[in-house]
Amino acid sequence: MRNWTSFIQAVDRFTLFFGRLLAWCALAMALLTAAVVILRYGFATGAIAMQEAVTYLHGSLFMLGVAYALKTGAHVRVDIFYREFSARNRAWVDALGGIVFLLPLCAVIVFVSWGYVADAWAIREGSPEPGGIPYLYLLKTLLPLMAINLAIAGVADISRNARLLARGEHS
């Protein structure tokens, strides 16, 4: 049981650290977007790779940040009833939601995206634009990575809720 607690804590530490690290992508996106605008309207020149870098950062921020959103409760939820629930009832909803919806969805995403990503890696797919980033296959790799990362965070969340339920806490 102590090993499982250590696993949950390690996942939580990694998720929080990585989520905070990813937040810097938003600043990088803003700076790059400003640079693209200045180059376009101030100097009448374009920068395809910079524009694509904004897309790569945006994809990274959202695809790899979903586990952080789950951990911090920042994900979309219908709060009409949930916010009034006791901690125990919220634990039931979160645990069952993770088992019934989250983990199967993660499995489907990995299954469906695997061939798509493998094909991109096989040809080392790059940007279709001249001067674009030649690593589109890395961006596509975020699809299964997101699902795997989210599934691991989901298992930690389900486990945390199961422990709360097993202790029989009523809040």
C-alpha positions as CSV (number, residue, x, y, z in Angstrom):
1,M,0.0,0.0,0.0
2,R,2.9,2.4,0.8
3,N,4.3,1.8,-2.7
4,W,0.9,2.7,-4.2
5,T,0.8,5.9,-2.1
6,S,4.3,6.7,-3.3
7,F,3.2,6.2,-6.9
8,I,0.2,8.6,-6.5
9,Q,2.5,11.2,-4.9
10,A,5.1,10.8,-7.7
11,V,2.4,11.2,-10.4
12,D,1.0,14.2,-8.6
13,R,4.5,15.8,-8.3
14,F,5.3,15.2,-11.9
15,T,1.9,16.4,-13.1
16,L,2.2,19.7,-11.1
17,F,5.8,20.3,-12.1
18,F,5.1,19.6,-15.8
19,G,1.9,21.7,-15.7
20,R,3.7,24.7,-14.3
21,L,6.5,24.2,-16.8
22,L,4.0,24.0,-19.7
23,A,2.5,27.3,-18.6
24,W,5.6,29.0,-20.0
25,C,4.4,27.9,-23.4
26,A,1.7,30.5,-23.2
27,L,4.3,33.3,-22.7
28,A,6.4,31.9,-25.6
29,M,3.3,31.8,-27.8
30,A,2.5,35.4,-27.0
31,L,6.0,36.5,-27.7
32,L,6.2,34.6,-31.0
33,T,2.9,35.9,-32.1
34,A,4.0,39.4,-31.4
35,A,7.2,38.8,-33.3
36,V,5.3,37.4,-36.3
37,V,3.0,40.5,-36.3
38,I,5.9,42.9,-36.1
39,L,7.7,41.1,-38.9
40,R,4.7,41.0,-41.1
41,Y,3.4,44.6,-40.6
42,G,6.6,46.3,-39.6
43,F,9.0,44.8,-42.0
44,A,6.7,43.2,-44.7
45,T,8.2,39.8,-44.2
46,G,6.9,36.4,-43.1
47,A,8.2,33.7,-40.9
48,I,6.4,30.4,-41.5
49,A,8.5,28.5,-39.0
50,M,7.6,31.1,-36.3
51,Q,3.9,30.8,-37.1
52,E,4.1,27.0,-37.0
53,A,6.0,27.2,-33.7
54,V,3.0,29.0,-32.2
55,T,0.9,26.0,-33.3
56,Y,3.4,23.5,-31.9
57,L,3.4,25.4,-28.5
58,H,-0.4,25.6,-28.5
59,G,-0.7,21.9,-29.1
60,S,1.9,21.1,-26.5
61,L,0.2,23.3,-23.9
62,F,-3.2,21.8,-24.4
63,M,-2.3,18.2,-25.1
64,L,0.2,17.8,-22.4
65,G,-1.6,20.1,-19.9
66,V,-4.8,18.0,-19.6
67,A,-3.3,15.9,-16.8
68,Y,-2.6,19.1,-14.9
69,A,-6.1,20.3,-15.5
70,L,-7.4,17.0,-14.1
71,K,-5.1,17.2,-11.0
72,T,-6.1,20.8,-10.2
73,G,-9.8,20.4,-11.0
74,A,-9.5,22.9,-13.9
75,H,-11.3,20.6,-16.4
76,V,-14.8,21.1,-17.6
77,R,-17.4,19.8,-15.3
78,V,-21.2,20.2,-15.0
79,D,-21.2,21.7,-11.5
80,I,-25.0,22.0,-10.9
81,F,-25.1,19.1,-8.4
82,Y,-21.4,18.3,-7.9
83,R,-20.6,21.5,-6.0
84,E,-23.2,20.7,-3.4
85,F,-22.0,17.1,-2.9
86,S,-20.1,16.0,0.2
87,A,-16.4,15.0,-0.3
88,R,-17.5,11.4,-0.2
89,N,-20.1,11.8,-3.0
90,R,-17.6,13.8,-5.1
91,A,-15.1,11.0,-4.6
92,W,-17.7,8.5,-5.9
93,V,-18.5,10.7,-9.0
94,D,-14.8,11.3,-9.7
95,A,-13.8,7.6,-9.3
96,L,-16.7,6.2,-11.3
97,G,-16.2,9.0,-14.0
98,G,-12.6,8.0,-14.3
99,I,-13.3,4.3,-14.6
100,V,-16.3,4.6,-16.9
101,F,-15.4,7.5,-19.1
102,L,-11.8,8.7,-18.7
103,L,-9.8,5.5,-18.9
104,P,-11.8,4.0,-21.8
105,L,-11.5,7.3,-23.7
106,C,-7.7,7.4,-23.2
107,A,-7.5,3.8,-24.5
108,V,-9.6,4.7,-27.6
109,I,-7.4,7.8,-28.3
110,V,-4.2,5.7,-28.0
111,F,-5.7,2.9,-30.2
112,V,-7.0,5.3,-32.9
113,S,-4.0,7.6,-33.0
114,W,-1.3,5.0,-33.0
115,G,-1.3,4.2,-36.7
116,Y,-1.7,7.9,-37.6
117,V,1.4,8.7,-35.5
118,A,3.3,5.7,-36.7
119,D,2.7,6.7,-40.4
120,A,3.9,10.2,-39.6
121,W,7.1,8.8,-38.0
122,A,7.7,6.4,-40.9
123,I,8.0,9.2,-43.4
124,R,9.4,11.8,-40.8
125,E,6.5,14.0,-41.8
126,G,7.3,17.7,-41.9
127,S,5.5,20.9,-42.7
128,P,3.8,21.2,-46.1
129,E,4.9,24.8,-46.2
130,P,8.3,25.9,-47.6
131,G,10.4,27.1,-44.6
132,G,8.1,25.3,-42.1
133,I,9.1,23.2,-39.2
134,P,10.2,19.7,-40.5
135,Y,9.0,17.9,-37.4
136,L,5.2,17.5,-37.8
137,Y,5.6,13.9,-36.7
138,L,6.6,15.1,-33.2
139,L,3.5,17.3,-32.9
140,K,1.3,14.3,-33.9
141,T,3.1,12.2,-31.3
142,L,1.4,14.4,-28.7
143,L,-1.9,12.6,-29.4
144,P,-1.0,9.2,-27.8
145,L,1.3,10.9,-25.2
146,M,-1.6,13.0,-24.1
147,A,-3.8,10.0,-23.6
148,I,-1.1,8.0,-21.8
149,N,-0.3,10.9,-19.5
150,L,-3.9,11.6,-18.8
151,A,-4.6,7.9,-18.1
152,I,-1.7,7.8,-15.6
153,A,-3.0,10.9,-13.9
154,G,-6.5,9.4,-14.0
155,V,-5.3,6.2,-12.3
156,A,-3.8,8.4,-9.5
157,D,-7.0,10.4,-9.2
158,I,-9.2,7.2,-9.1
159,S,-6.8,5.7,-6.5
160,R,-6.9,8.9,-4.4
161,N,-10.7,8.8,-4.5
162,A,-10.9,5.1,-3.7
163,R,-8.7,5.7,-0.7
164,L,-11.0,8.4,0.5
165,L,-14.0,6.1,0.1
166,A,-12.2,3.2,1.8
167,R,-11.5,5.4,4.8
168,G,-15.2,6.2,5.1
169,E,-14.6,9.9,5.5
170,H,-17.7,12.1,5.4
171,S,-17.2,15.8,4.7
